[in-house]
Amino acid sequence: MSPLIHHSIKMLMAKMAEQCSRDEPFDIYAYFKRFTMDTIWSCGFGLDTDMQNNVNDPYLLHSQRFFLPDKIRQSILVLNRLIEELSQVWVSIFLSLGIIRYWLRRYIPVTKWLIDENPATWVMKQANEMIEKRKQIGHTRRTDLLQLMLDSISDEDFIH
């Protein structure tokens, strides 16, 4: 995995050199966010994206939206703090709302303009698709976290 990390670092350093050559102040936080997400998707799933150069990359946008404050999530967190005994209920409600949102967007096309896709659902859907593709392909030469986990799957309870 270190070659994947080194590649992301080289891209970040090239961006930093480009910004420094302009001799103007810039927001380094945006570059670190793109570097972090590029490294996570690359090392985790072997995905070769251009997040550091393309600010409109869908993986970057959905990953960033995942960490933005969400009124529904914040409300459920407050309810969870107030009535901790019902934490499973709050989690179920939150997950159900994500499923409803996904169902509406999928089966009623006009809602795509009215209801934003849940970023967590989108990320999970992409991850599941990558896992299924990787299972179909079998072992790949690229060493990433997904490949290591798939290689470690065994039907045996004890590995000698």
Phi and psi in degrees as a GROMACS rama.xvg file:
@    title "Ramachandran Plot"
@    xaxis  label "Phi"
@    yaxis  label "Psi"
@TYPE xy
-60.9215  -33.6864  SER-2
-62.1112  -33.5803  PRO-3
-66.8345  -41.4061  LEU-4
-66.7389  -43.2795  ILE-5
-61.7289  -37.6689  HIS-6
-62.9047  -43.7834  HIS-7
-64.537  -39.4041  SER-8
-64.8484  -42.8276  ILE-9
-59.7997  -41.3215  LYS-10
-64.901  -41.0796  MET-11
-63.6389  -44.7591  LEU-12
-64.1553  -36.4245  MET-13
-63.8358  -41.0852  ALA-14
-65.3645  -39.904  LYS-15
-65.2362  -42.4709  MET-16
-62.3412  -40.8699  ALA-17
-62.3815  -43.9954  GLU-18
-68.5109  -39.339  GLN-19
-66.6303  -33.4929  CYS-20
-66.7989  -22.3284  SER-21
-75.3103  -18.3069  ARG-22
56.9265  40.4901  ASP-23
-129.764  150.334  GLU-24
-66.2146  147.557  PRO-25
-147.243  162.514  PHE-26
-88.0235  104.468  ASP-27
-73.182  -21.8252  ILE-28
-59.2024  -40.8109  TYR-29
-61.8771  -38.467  ALA-30
-69.6324  -39.0579  TYR-31
-67.4575  -36.1836  PHE-32
-62.4678  -46.3263  LYS-33
-65.5045  -39.4784  ARG-34
-62.379  -45.1028  PHE-35
-62.1267  -48.3559  THR-36
-67.6408  -36.097  MET-37
-61.4645  -43.7836  ASP-38
-67.0453  -42.57  THR-39
-63.5262  -48.657  ILE-40
-67.0579  -35.8115  TRP-41
-71.2842  -50.1193  SER-42
-75.7283  -32.0758  CYS-43
-77.9801  -43.3595  GLY-44
-123.738  0.407728  PHE-45
70.1421  23.2444  GLY-46
-85.4774  124.868  LEU-47
-97.6382  92.4159  ASP-48
-105.861  172.743  THR-49
-118.389  46.6868  ASP-50
-61.4422  -33.1491  MET-51
-73.3661  -22.5447  GLN-52
-104.176  -28.2218  ASN-53
-109.058  102.457  ASN-54
-73.9786  -9.96093  VAL-55
-101.807  15.5724  ASN-56
-62.3532  129.224  ASP-57
-61.1061  -34.0453  PRO-58
-65.8526  -39.0338  TYR-59
-67.6418  -47.3085  LEU-60
-62.288  -45.7169  LEU-61
-69.3213  -35.5  HIS-62
-65.9784  -40.2202  SER-63
-67.9123  -41.136  GLN-64
-62.8815  -29.7765  ARG-65
-59.7444  -34.4514  PHE-66
-94.2382  -3.57741  PHE-67
-74.4019  151.761  LEU-68
-61.7651  138.013  PRO-69
-126.413  126.022  ASP-70
-60.5565  -39.6659  LYS-71
-65.6609  -46.5589  ILE-72
-63.2304  -42.2435  ARG-73
-64.7163  -39.6822  GLN-74
-63.4437  -42.5807  SER-75
-67.8326  -35.8067  ILE-76
-64.1567  -40.5974  LEU-77
-63.7996  -46.2519  VAL-78
-60.0808  -38.5233  LEU-79
-64.7281  -38.1289  ASN-80
-70.2165  -35.5496  ARG-81
-74.662  -41.0856  LEU-82
-129.745  80.1241  ILE-83
-66.3971  -23.4996  GLU-84
-63.4564  -23.7049  GLU-85
-101.05  24.4409  LEU-86
-59.2615  -37.5963  SER-87
-65.0615  -35.7295  GLN-88
-65.1447  -44.7029  VAL-89
-63.2993  -41.7541  TRP-90
-63.7308  -42.5438  VAL-91
-62.3396  -41.1074  SER-92
-62.7127  -45.8976  ILE-93
-60.7718  -46.3265  PHE-94
-65.8778  -38.751  LEU-95
-63.7622  -39.9223  SER-96
-62.9555  -37.8381  LEU-97
-64.3422  -40.619  GLY-98
-66.9293  -42.2822  ILE-99
-62.6177  -44.7123  ILE-100
-59.5907  -44.4959  ARG-101
-63.1513  -45.1369  TYR-102
-62.0004  -45.1935  TRP-103
-60.9313  -45.0457  LEU-104
-65.3962  -33.9036  ARG-105
-79.0537  -43.3477  ARG-106
-100.063  -13.1759  TYR-107
-125.536  89.9227  ILE-108
-54.9708  -32.4345  PRO-109
-63.1896  -23.638  VAL-110
-73.2619  -13.0714  THR-111
-60.7396  -28.0159  LYS-112
-87.1285  -15.4865  TRP-113
-102.208  -31.8034  LEU-114
-119.423  122.205  ILE-115
-70.9728  146.881  ASP-116
-72.4663  137.546  GLU-117
-65.8253  120.167  ASN-118
-60.8104  -35.0023  PRO-119
-65.3887  -40.5336  ALA-120
-64.6203  -41.8468  THR-121
-62.7222  -46.0755  TRP-122
-62.6842  -43.9663  VAL-123
-64.2118  -39.2664  MET-124
-62.9316  -43.7201  LYS-125
-64.3474  -42.8564  GLN-126
-62.7265  -44.1528  ALA-127
-62.8428  -40.3826  ASN-128
-62.9552  -41.2303  GLU-129
-65.3239  -39.6447  MET-130
-63.5667  -45.421  ILE-131
-63.2924  -42.9458  GLU-132
-61.5562  -42.7287  LYS-133
-66.9304  -36.4327  ARG-134
-65.1225  -38.5345  LYS-135
-68.5029  -41.2393  GLN-136
-70.8632  -37.1129  ILE-137
91.7652  -155.987  GLY-138
-67.3576  136.064  HIS-139
-116.432  163.574  THR-140
-75.1616  -23.0295  ARG-141
-75.2874  125.123  ARG-142
-96.7862  108.671  THR-143
-134.746  174.945  ASP-144
-61.0994  -40.862  LEU-145
-60.5215  -44.5479  LEU-146
-64.7229  -40.445  GLN-147
-62.9904  -40.9492  LEU-148
-69.109  -40.2923  MET-149
-66.6721  -36.1426  LEU-150
-66.4602  -28.5425  ASP-151
-83.7591  -8.90443  SER-152
-65.6243  130.609  ILE-153
-144.449  144.177  SER-154
-79.6294  -16.8168  ASP-155
-78.7307  144.775  GLU-156
-74.9738  -29.6526  ASP-157
-131.571  128.241  PHE-158
-101.826  127.744  ILE-159
